[in-house]
């Protein structure tokens, strides 16, 4: 809980409205479903998924794209969190940077 309070204090009055804002401010998303399943997704992974699928940047658009991995329903809530990611939906930032550096060396 103390980490979340620190996170909110650091965020101050910043408005996170796009996937790039998640990356820029180091925020993650918590996605909650009706069945009780809760998943935390890294902001970098969400932005990577958005760019690969060519979705618009606003976070409001993403709510309709998420599905629960347990029951398949749409989420009832999507909000910011300071918790570590619990699910992996794409390559990590380290994976992307390693792939780019390997490509540059070739």
PyMOL commands that set and color helices and strands:
alter all, ss='L'
color gray80, all
select helices_A, chain A and resi 2-11+19-25+43-53+59-62+93-105
alter helices_A, ss='H'
color red, helices_A
select strands_A, chain A and resi 28-32+38-42+77-81
alter strands_A, ss='S'
color yellow, strands_A
deselect
rebuild
show_as cartoon
